[in-house]
Amino acid sequence: MKTVKISILLLFGFINCALFGQEQLGLRLENFSGINAVFLNPAATVSVPFKWDVNIVGAGFFFENNYGLVRDASVFALLREGNNLDVRLAEDVPSDIILPANVFISDYFNDEKERYISSLTTVHGPSVMTKFGGHTVGAFYNFRTAFGAANIPDNLSYYVYDQRDFFDTFRVTPFDGHFMAWDEIGLNYAYAFETNSGFLSIGTNLKYLRGKEAAYFENVNTIDLTKTGQDSIASQLAVLEYGLTTASLEEQNFANKTTGTGFGFDLGVTATFGGYKDEGYDLKLGIALLDFGLINFTQNAQAHRADITTFTEIDPETFDGIVGTEDYQEFLNRFSEVAVGSPGGTLQGNNFKTALPAGISVQADYSFTENIFLNFTAVQNMRFRLPGIKRNDILALTPRFERRWYAVQMPVVFHNYQNLRVGLAGRIAFLTLGTDNIGSLVGRFSDLTGTDFYFALKVNPFGLKTGDRYSGPGRKRSKRKNVKCYF
């Protein structure tokens, strides 16, 4: 069935392409995070004990969905089978047989929830920060891709749709899907000053954005659909908005061409309270606005709108002969002719704007001792009328142990108010490795619905006074000697 093949590609395509997090908590929460902390809160450098910090390279990959799954699987278990890997659909496998170790079962959710799919990739390039007085100044480079579809009604779930009778009409509420690849060149600035209870820091990231590729699709209104065949569907009234850039489609590989530009910003506040022996803090609180901004795609761009006002059927046979990405224009023309009666009738213009995955983040970090902390982080997406990627909602509780030359964290993450995940991150000197979903990587203990992995390699001062829990302005300094580096 074509619908089955498409669903499997959606589920596994990103996992097979790369294995590089969502908020990448293991890179953000430590007081030794340096420049990497500013991507969760641009004012977080108030508790960084370094005078300078350089991130050499880092990367993160996140994928999650609640449409399909692989039973009792992990990423490493799938990769270990190599060319012997055999993935079969649940409906094709009898329940009373014992399967070989190299056979995995893929299935679909059937729990009456709205569906979503989300994939994020980030490559952190060279980045640097320096502190002097109460000021922090930094610069960074990131390359990011994001793909997501949200609010997909349960009526479009595999089992619900597959078991629906032909010529049965059902209602579909608005939903959307988006993809964007872009890079950002940014500056960070934060200023910290002493208060009666600790320190207050205000910071911002200013970002120049270069869009590479983008695509979006939105079902604007609630519509009635009719299943006219196993792979065909019809609607009486519908408003569909969609657009894409075509530079990579024309070259049949990633063109790395700038097709749009824009600006974005983050804005944050961090406050510390108390401390032990005039060092560090008892409690650190923060709030930040993240990824506010947009990119205006003006090169190799198309924006479309289809106002369907008569009974219109979309049948796969309409697109026979279209086999490669180079046929994208023929596909668009045929769809336009079916939807509005003219090959070019849906085209609205040669530019469109796409918003960044905006959100608001709240952090609370409690210090039990100089080395043991408990962090609470919440991130809530913020949607706008413009097409744009939906940021994932998370609630995370992260105990951690940190020292100058090593640290370990265990994030417990409630993802999109549906899935509970446990992660693990560790740092030795200047290398951090981590995941916010360790169960997806190892063993065969649970169903695989996504994965997450990140790393960072950096360098900062080898000498650090043990009393300098952070170098806020006016903070008392310890008389103890510098820590020796054994790496």
N, C-alpha and C positions, 0 to 999 in steps of 0.2 A: 504494500500500500504506500502511496506517495506520502500521505500524511504521517505515517510511521517513520519513514526515512528522514523526512524533514525534522521531526521531533528529535530523533537520535542525533542528527547533526547539530541542532541547537544545544543539546545537552553536553555533548562531548567535544565539540569543535574547539572550544577555547582551551580545554584541558590538554588536548593533543598538540596545540600550537605552542604553548609556553607554560612554564611552571614558575612563574615568578609571582597589597592587602587592602584591604579596605581602608581603615584608619591606621593600620600598622602600629598597633599600640606599643609593641615592644621597642619601637624606635622613638617613641614620642614622650613617654611618661617619666623616664629617669631624669634625675638632676644632672646626670652626665650625658644627656642626649645632645647637648650643643645645638647646632643649627637645625638638626632634625626636629627639635621640639616646636619650632615656630609653625609647622604645618598643622598642628592641632590648636595652638594658641600663639599668635605672634608676640605675645608679651611673656611667654613662659621662660625666657632667658634670664629672668630675675633670679632664679635659683641655680643657674649654671655656674659652677665654680671656676671655669676657665676664663683666662683673658682672651683666648682665641680658640677657634675650633674649625677644622677643615674636613668636610665630607668629600672623600675621593670618588666613590661610586656607591650606588645602592639601587635596589630594584624591589618591586613587590607585585604580586599577582593575586587577584581575588576573583573567585567565581562562586555564585550561589544561585539556586533556583528552587522553586517548589512545583515544577511541572513534571519533571521526570527524575529518575534515580537509578542507581545500580545497587542491587541488593548485596549486603554483606561484602562490601568492597572498600578499598582505599586506593589512592593514586599509585603508591608504590607496588601494591599487589597487582594492579593492572599492568604497570610498566614491567614488572618482573617477568610476566608471561611473554613479552616480546611478540614475535611473529606467531606464537602459539595461542595468543589471546582469542577467545571465542565468546562473543557477547550475543545472547539470544533474548528475544522478547518473551516476557512472562506468559503471554497468552499462547505461545507456541510450544511451551515446555510443560509436560504432564507433572503434576505435583507429587506423584508417587515414585519418581525415579531418582537415583543418586547420580549426581553430575561429577565429571572429572574436575580436578582442581583448577584447570585452565578455563573452565566455563563459568561465565558470570551472567546473571539475569538482570535485564533492564526492565523497568516498569514505570507506571505513571501514577501520580497521586490522584486520589478520588475521595476528597474530604470536604468538598463544598466551600473551599476557600478561594479568594481571588488569587490569580497566578502572577508571578513575577519571575524575571530572570535578570541577573546583574553580573557584569564582568568588568573589572578594572585592572589596568596595568599601569605602573608608574616606574620610570627610570629616573633616578636622582643623579644628576651630573655633578660636576665639581661645584661645591658650595662652601662659603666661608663666613664666619662671624668674628667680630672682635668687640671687646668691652673696654670702656674707659670712663671712669667716673660713674655717673648714673646712666650712661648711654650704651646702647648696643646697636651696632651697625652690621648688616650682613648682606650677602648677595647669593643667589642660587639659580640653578637651571634644572628644570624638570621636563621630561617628555611623558605625556599621559594619553592613554586611550580609555574610553568608557563605552560600554554597550549595556542597554537596559530596556526592559519592557515592564510596565507596571499597570496595576488595576485591571488585569485581564480577567474578565468574568468567568466564573466556573462553567458557564454554558459552553465555553471553548476548550474545556479540559478534554483530554483524549477520550476517556471512557464515556463521559457524558455525551460528547458529540458523536462518537463512533456508534453508540447504541441508539441514537435518535433515529426515528423513522423518516423515510424519504417524504418530502413535501410537508414536513412538520416545521412550523414557524416558531421562532423563539426570539427573545429580546436580548440585546447586547448593549450594555452601558458603555460610556466613553472609556477608552483606554489608549495608550500610546507606547511607542517604541522609539529609541534614539541611539545613534552611534556618533562618536566624535573622537578624532585623534588630533592632538595639538601639543605644542610645547610652550613653555612659559619662562621668561627671563625676569627675575624678580629682585627686589630690594626689601630688606627687613630693617625696620628701625623701632627701637623700644627705649623708653625712658623710665627709670625706676627712682623713687625717692622714699625716704624713710618716714614712717608714721609712728604714732604712739605705740602701736602693737606689732609692727614689723615693717614690711615694705609694700608699696603699691607700684605696679608697673603697667604702663599703657604702651601697646605696640601695634604695628601694622605691617602687612606685606603688600607691596604694590607690584603688580605683574603686567608685563607686556605679553600679549597672547598672539601666537601665530597658528592659525587653524590649518591643518593638513587635509583632513577629509571629514565629512559629516553626512549623515542621513537621518531622516525622521519620518515617522508615520503617526497620524493621529485620527482616531475615530471621534469626531467632534461631538456628535449628538447620540442619544440613545436611539438605536435602530432595530428594526425587525428583520431578521434573516430567515431564509428558507433553505433547508437542506434539499437540493434537487438531485443529488447523486453522491456517491461515496467521496468524490473529490471536487464536486461543484456546489456552488452556493449562489443565492440570489437575494436581492434586496429591492424593496419598493422605493424607500426614501433613505438617503444617506448623505452625509457630508464628510468627505475624506480629505485631509490635508497631508501632503507629503513632499519631500524634497531631498536632494542629494547633491554631492559634488562628484565629479567624474574624472578627475585627473588620473587616479590609479586604475579606474575601469578602462580608460583609453590605452594605458600602457600595460594593462593586465598584470601589474604588480604594484607594490606600494611606491608611489612616485616621490614621496617626501617633498612635495611642492607646496608652498604657502598659497592657499586659496582664500584666506581671509585673515583679518587681524582684529584685535580688540584689546580691552583692558579689564583687569580684575583686581580685587583687593580682599584681604582678610583684615579684621580688626578685633583686638582682644584686650582684656584687662586681667591682671593677676594680682592677688593680694596674699601676703603671708602674715601669719599670726604666731606670736610666741617664739620659743626656741629654747634649746638647752645649752647652758654655759655660753650664752650670747652667740650661738652658732646655729645655722640651719633654721628650722621652723617646726612648730607643732602642727600647724594646719596651713595648707595652701589652697586657695580657691581661685577659680578662673572661669571666664565666660568669653566666647569668641564667635564672631560671624565669619563663616568660611566660604570661599569661592563665590563671592558676589561679582558678577561681571558677565560679559557676553562677547561673542565673536561674530563679526559680520562677514559672511562668506560671499565674495563678489567675483571670484574667478572659477571657471568650470563649474558653475552652480546652476541648479534649476529648482524652482519652487512651483508646486502644483496644487490644485484644488479641484476635486471632483464633486459636483453637486448632482447626485443621482435622484431623478424625479419620476422615473418610470420603472417598471419591473425589469430589472437588469440581472442577467445571470453571468457569473464568472466561471468558465469551464477551462480545465487545463489544456484542452485541445486548442483553445484560442492561441496558446503560446507555443504550439508545435514548431520545431525548427530552431528555437532559441536555445542555444547550448552553452554559450560562454559569456563572460562578463562584457566582452566587446559588443554583444548584441543588446546592451542595456537600452539604447534608444529605440530599437524595434520593440522591445518589451513595453516601454513607456507609451509608445504610439498605439500599440494594440490595446493596451488597457484603457487609454484615453478614448479610443474609438468605441469600445464596448460601453464605457461609463457615460460618455456625453455625446457620442455620435461623431466625433472628429478626432483625427490622430493627434492634433496639437491643441485640442480644446481645453485641456486641463492646465496648460502652462500659464503661470501667473507672473513670472519674472525670472531674472537670472541672478538673483541674490536672495539670501535669507539670513536671519540672525538665530543663533543658538546660545542658550544660557549655560553657564557653568553649573555643576552640581552643588548648588548652594545649600547651606545648612547652618544651624546654630549648635555650638558645643558648650557643654558645662563640665567643669572638672573640679574634683575635690580630692586632695591628697593629704592623708593623715600620717604623721610620723610617730610610730611607737617608740623607736630608739633612733640612734644616728644612722642605722643601716636598714631597719625594717619599716616598710610603708604599706599602706592600703589605699588604693586609688579607686575612685568612682568617676566614670566618664559617661556622659550621655550625649548623643548626637541625633538631632532631629532635622529631617530634610525640610526645605522651604521651596515650594513650587511657585512658578510664575507663569503668566500667559504665554510667554515665548516658548517655542520648542526648546527642550533641554533635558539633560540627564538627571534622573532622580537619584539623590544621594540616599544611601541606605541608612535606616534608623537603627541605632544600637544603644543598648544599656550594658555597661561593662563594669565588673568589679575585679580589680587586679591586685593581689598581694605581690610584693616584690622584696627582694633582698639586694641591696646595692652597696658595692664598695668601689674604690678607685679603679681597680684592675679587673673586676669581674662583677657580674650581676645575674640574677635569675628572676623571671616574672612568670606568673600563671594567670593570664586574662580569662575570665569567665564572661562570655558575651551572649547577650540575648539579642538576636539579629532579627530586625524587622518585626519585632513583637510576635515572632512565631517559633524561632529555632534557638535552642540553647547550645552554645559551643564552648569548649574548653581549649585554651591555647597554651603555648609554652615558648618563652623567648630567653635567650642567654647571650651574655656578652663576655668575651675574654679580651682584655685590653681594648683594641680598636675595632674589633670585628663583632658584629651582632647578627645572629641568626634567629628567626622566629616564625611562628605561625599563630593565628588566632583561631585555628581549627585543627588541632593536632590529630583528632580522630580521622580526618579525611586523608591523612598522609600514611599512616601505619596501620597494620593489622587488617582483619576482616570482621570487625566487631559490630559495625553499624552500616546503614545504608549511605551510599555516597551521593550527595546532592550538590557538592561543590568542594572547593579547596581554597587554600590560602597559604602564601609563603612570602617571606621578605628577608632582606639582608642589607647591611650597610658596612662599608669599610671607611674608616676615618682616621684622623690623627689630630692630637691636641697636646698641650704641654706635658712633658715627661715628669717634671717636678710640680708638686702640688702640696701646699701646706694642708695638713690634716685638719686644721681648725677652720680652713676656708670652706665651709659647707656651701656658702655662696658669697660672691663678691659684690654684694649690694653696697651702695654708697654709705659710708659712715659705720659699717659693720665692724665690730671689734675683731682683731686678728689674734689667732693663737700664737704662742711663742714656740710651739713644737717645731721640730725639724721637718724638712721636706721628706715626702715619701720616696723611697727608692724604687726605681723601676727595674723589674727583673725580666723584662721581655726585650 
